[in-house]
Amino acid sequence: MSKKISLDMTVYELVNAHPEIVPIMTDLGLDGVTNPALLQTAGRFMTLRKGAAMKNIPLTQLVAQLTAANFEVIDHD
């Protein structure tokens, strides 16, 4: 069964709800999730969509990796 997530959820929300998402995010280059202080501050307003844009990660690549890890992204374009 897949886990439904949104690209507009904050990184803080995602990591707290689904800690298994951390290695996926770091593999994509969103490595700020491994820093507890950064997660507590920027992670509270940074979304997957914003993080991908900042790191120049195509949303199609982000969605594909999340889907491969059994996440269902409910709001991708």
KAFENDA-V899497 format. One record per helix or strand of 3 or more residues. SS is the DSSP state (H for helix, E for strand). FROM is the first residue (numbers start at 1). TO is the last residue. If there is no record, write none. Layout:
# KAFENDA-V899497
((SS/FROM/TO) (SS/FROM/TO))
This chain:
# KAFENDA-V899497
((E/3/5) (H/11/17) (H/19/28) (H/31/34) (H/36/40) (H/42/44) (H/48/54) (H/59/68) (E/71/73))
